[in-house]
Amino acid sequence: MWLLYEVLFVIGLLGYLPRAVWRRRLPHPGWAMRLGRYPEPVARALGGRRTIWVHAVSVGEVLAARPLLAALRQAAPAEPMVLSTITPSGFAMAARHVGAGGVAVYFPLDLRFCVARALDALRPRLLLLMESELWPTAIRLAMARGIPVVVVNGRLSPSSFARYRLAQPWVRSMLSRVVLFLMQSQVDADRLLQLGAPPDRVRVVGSLKWDASLLVRPDPEAVRQLAGRLGLGGREMVLVAGSTHRGEEATVLGAFRTLRASRADARAVIAPRHLERLDEVERLARQAGFAVARLSRADGAGRWQVGLVDTWGQLPLYYGLASVVFIGGSLIPHGGQNPLEAASLGKPVVFGPSMHNFEAIAHQLLAHRAARQVASGEELSRVLAELSLHDADAQAMGRRAQALTGQFQGATQRTLEALQPFVAGATSRASS
């Protein structure tokens, strides 16, 4: 079965490569690292020491890992941190947040020779896999070397659960090699148990993203300066559509056009999830008849109607400008993006029907009337109109969202307590 997995992995990789090149995602400078070949600066930074390796697939997972990384650095200061990702944007974010003495790398392809080279180079004592990053070969080879593998901030979406059930005996064997699963919710834990994870290794500790949301709050003075540079006076209704995907911007622009029929001062800020799509999104906005600006170059004249976020890592700052926030990836079957960055700022949040990547968080926001869920572009138009007409209700919704982010803090501490036997063991070995 393991050989079949690697064959299928290679077939999938060969199918992915042409599409990645066409979308300009390949080649990128980290490709050699995906083969398990790390540059000399990585070896120099690690200095031959054993490491704690945290794998977070992309930007959202890196941001969620920030409070845990800080806690681990304090708990095991002698252990260099390795923070790996798969995407270029995730790698750039990892390089910013891995901390002094740590290194950001690309995770190897899940093939034996790639993983083995990575394990030789990075020398982990502990491998932490964020969320749903269950890479079978990496897990198997780590276990064979006596390296504990722990899933942190674990989640299992309905679609992933259905796929894993198709190969449940093999999946059960893979799960038996993980020493601990720290899950976001009881629903995630129950799905994992149904797949055959050992019950004594599964715990519910909550989502690190509630804690991480507090770390990305922008400085209020920086928000005021940004508003001034963009020519915003503070009275306009500003719709911020964050981390949008192909197929959503046209819907958002249609809802924005309807909004402007009653609020002529309304502005829309759109932050595409992938910046390589900026030209495409700009064409859509211009074809819809709007004056468009790329916001890194916008001036205080404020003549734009639709602004495009064209820089990485700035979305929380733009959320600070928002009257209402639409969460991208939710009007298409993608699973949604993180709503907590906006919720922690006290912004009313709206998202579409597809939020399975943040299932428990979306449920809590809706249950506490701290978000609105829409099924279509027409419903999005209607909800935006309601929030525009009833400003007090919109502000109350935002306050409930902000209060909720405080209520669900603590996953970082619970995660660190669960990891203590492994972290303490690594620390004692490092000092011996």
N, C-alpha and C positions, 0 to 999 in steps of 0.2 A: 504493500500500500504506500510505503514511503517513496519507493521508486516511481510509482504512478503519480504521486503528488508532484514530484520534481519534474516529471515529463509534462504534466498539465501546467505547471508553473512556467516552464520554458515556452510552451505553446501560447499561453496567455501573454507572456512578455513579448514574443514576436508579433503578436497581434496588436499590442499596445504601441510599439515603437513607431510605426508610421503615423499614427494619430498624434502621438506626442510631438513628433517632428513637425507635423503640419500645424499644430497649435503653438509651436515655438517653445515648447516645454523641454525639448531636447535639441541639440546637446546642451548640457550645462556643466559648469566646472566641477561639480561634485560627482560626476559619473564614475570616475576611478574609485572613489570611496564606496560607491555602491557595489563595486567588485571586491571590497575588503582591502583596498590599497589606500592607506592613509599617508598624507604627506609628512615630511620630516618635522615641521613645526608641531604636529600633534604628538609625536614621540618625545620631542624635547620638553613640551609642556607637562607631559605625564611623568617623565623621568623614570620610567620603569616601575613605578608604583602601581599597586592594585587600585581599582577604581570602583565607584558606584556609577552604574550606567542606567540612565533614564531615557527611555524611548518615547517620544511624542511625535505623532505623524506629521503635523503641520502647525500653522500659526495658532489655531484655537487651543490645541492641546499643549503647546509650549506655554501659552499664557496661563492655562489652567495649572500647569506644573510649577509656576513661579513660587507660590507660598511653600510648596513641598520642598523645592530646591533650597530655599532659604533655611527651612527647618533642618534639612539634612546637612547643610554646610555647618550649621551650629552644632548638631549632634555628633557629626563625624568630621571634624576639621582636618584630620590627617588624610582623608580619602578624597582624591581629585574626582570631580564630577565630569562625566561624559554625558552630553545631551545630544541625542540623535533625532533627526527628522528624515522625511522623504522628499519634501518639496523645497524648491529654492526659497520661496517666501518663508517657509518654516525654518530653514537653515539660517536665513538672515536674522530672524527673530531669536533663534536659539543662541546665535553668537552674541546678541545683545544681553541675554539674560542668564547665561550659564555661570557667570560670576568669575572672580579672580581665581586663577589656578585651574579652572576647568576648560574643557574644549567642546566645541560644537562640531559634529560630524554628520555625515549621511549614514543612515542605517543600511547594512548590506542587503543585497538581494537574497531572498530566502533559499539559497542553494548551498549545498554543503561546503564547497570550496570557498565561496564568498564569506559565509558565516565563520568558518574555521579561521580564515585569515584575520577577520575582524576581532575574534576572541583572542587570538595571539597578540594582536597589536594593542588592544584596549585593556586587556587583562582585568576584566571585571570580577569583583567578589560578589556582587549583587546586581541582578538585572531587573529593572522595574519597567513594565510595559504599561503605558497609559491607555486607559479606556478599552478599546476593542482591538488593540494591536496584538492579536494572537498569531504569531508567526511560527508554524510548527517546527521547521528545521532549526531555527534559533533556539526554541525552547528545548528541543531534543538534545542538541549539541551542548547547550549550557548545562543541562542536567548531567550529561555524560562526564562533564568536567567538574562536577560538584558545585556548580554555581547556582545558588537559589534564584528562582524566577518568581516574581510576585506581580500580579496584575493590580494596578492602583487606579482609582477613579473608574473602576470597571463598569461597563455598560454592555448590553446586548439588545440591539434593536430587533423588532419583529422580523425584518427581512433577513438579518444575519442569523437569527434563531432558526428560521425556516431552512436556510441553506445548510447550516450545521446539522440539522436533523437528517438530511439526506445521507450523511456519512457518519451517523451517530457512534457506531462502535469505534471507528478510527478517532473521532473527536474525543470520545471518552478516554482513549489512550493518551492523546495529547494533553488533555486537561489533568490527567493524573500526574503529569510531570511538573505541574505548577504547584509551588508549596503554599501559596496563599492568594485568595481572591478578595480584594477589598472593593465592594460594589457600591454604586451610587444609590440604588434603591432596592426595596424588597422585590419589586417586579423583575429587575435585572438578576437578582440572586436566584429567584425561583426559576427563571429560564435556564440559568447556568446549571442548577441542580437537575433539571429535567434532562439536560444533555449528558449528565453523568459525572459532574464535578464532585469530588469527595465532600460530603456535608460539613465535616469538621474543619475544612479549609476555606469556607465561604463565610464572609462577614459583610454586613451592611454598615458603612461608615458615613454615607452622604457624599455629596459632590464637592470636589475641590473648587469647582467654578463659582460657588457662592463666595468662598473666601477670596478667590482670585479677582472677583469683580471689584473689590475694594481697592486693589492695587493699581487698577487702570483708570481710576477717577482722575480727570484732568484738573489742573490748577485753575481755579475760577478766574484769576487774572489772565491766564493764557487764553481762556475762552473769550473774555472781554476783548482782548487784543485781536483775536481772530475775527470776532464780529465786526470790530471797527475796520479791519483791513478789507473785509468783504462788503462793507457798506450796509451792514444790517443795523437798524436803529433800535431793535428790541421789541417792536410792536408787530412785526410781520409774523405770520404763521409759517414756520419752517418745518417741512416734512423731510426727514432724513431716512433714506432707504439704504440700509447697511448690508454689505456683503451679498449683493444681488447676483443672480446667475442668468445665463442666457435663457430667454423665454419669460423673464419677469419684468425687465425694464419697460417694455411696451405697455404692459398692464399698469405699472406704477405711473407711467406718463399719462395714460388715459385717465386714471383716477385723479391725478394732479390737475389735468385740464378741467375736469368737472369741479374740483375744489376752487380753482381760480375764477369760475363763473360767479361764485359768491364771495370769494376773498381775493380780490385783484392783487393784493400785496403779497400773496403766498409765494414762497420759494421752495424749490425742491433741491435737495443735496443727494446725489446718488453715488454710492461707493461700490463699484463692481468688485466682486470677490477676487477676480483675476484681472490685474491691471493691463494685461495684454489685450483685453477686450475694450479698452477705452475708446479707440477709434470707432468701433462698432456701436457702442452706446452713444457716443457723440452724434453719429449719423442719425440714430433713432430719434434723439431729442430735437435735432434740427429739422428733420422731416416732420416732426409733430408741431413745428412752428415756434419753438421756444428759442430765446436767446441763451446761448450756452457758454459757460466759462470753465476752464480747468482751474481748480481753486488754488493751486500752488502759485498761479500767475495772476489771479484776479486782483483788481485794485479797489480802492475805496469808493469808486464811482457807483458800484452796486447796480450795474445795468443788466446783470445776468438774471435769468429766471430759473434756469436749471444749472446747478454747479456740479462738477464731477470731481470726486476725490481722487487725485492722481499721485498720491504718495503713500508708502507703506506705513503701517503702525500709527496712523493718525485718526482712526475712526472714533475712539472715545472722545477726542477733542471736538470732532464735529457733532457727536451726540450731545455734547454740552450746549450746542446751539439750538437743539431741536424743540419744537412744540409737540411733535409726535414722531415716533420712530416706527418704521416698518422693517421687520426682520427678514432678510433675504433667504433664499434657499427653501422657502416654505410654500410658495405658490406652484412649485414644480415638485416632482417626487424625489427630492434630494434629502430631506430630513431636517432642514432648517439650520440656522446659525445661532450663535449664542445670544440670547436676549438679555442676559444679566448685566452686560456692560451698560446698556441703556437703562435697565430697571434700577441699578444701583445709583443712578443719577437722578432718580425721581421722574423719569420720563414715561408718559403713557406709551405702551407698546402694543403693536398690532402685528399679527403674523397669520400666515395661511394655514391650510389643513395639514401640511406635511412637516411635522416637528418631531419625528421619531428619534433624531439624534439628541434631542433635549426633552425626551418624553416626560420624565419626572419633573423637571423644572417647569416646562410648559403647563403641566397639570397643576402645579402649585400656584403659578401665576393666575391661571384661569379660576381656580377654586377660590382665590382670595380677591377676585375682581380687580386684579392688577394688570390685566392684559385683555385684549379682544382678539378673537380668532375669526377669520373670514374664509369663505369657501371660493370666492371668485373676485374678479376685478370689479364687478358691479357692487358686490358687498363691500369691498375695500373703499369704493367711492362713497358709499352711504355712511360707513363708519367714520371716515375722515370728515365728512360734512357734519356729522353729529358732534364730533370732538371740537370742530371749529365753532359751532353754534353754542356749545355748552362748555365754556372754558373752565368753569368751576368743577364740573364733573371730570374733565380731562386731568386737571391738577390733582384732584382727589385720587384718581386712578394711579397717577405717578407717585403720590405719597405712599399709597399702599404697596406699590412695587418696591420703593426704597426701603420701607419698613420690613418687607419680607426678606430682602437680602441680608439684613441684620439678624433676622430670626433664625436663618438656616446656616449661620457660621459654625465653624468647629470641625469640619471634615479634615483639615490639615492636622490638627492635634490628634484626632482619633486615628488617622492614618499613620502618623509618626509613632504613636503608642503601639500599634499593631506591628510596625516594622522594627521595633526596638531590639528584639532578639537577634535579628540579622545585622542591623547597624552596629549594635554593641559588639557582636562577634567580629565584624570586619574591623572595627576600631582596635580591639584588643590584638588581633593578628597583625595589624599595621604597626603597632607599637612594640611587638615582640621581636 
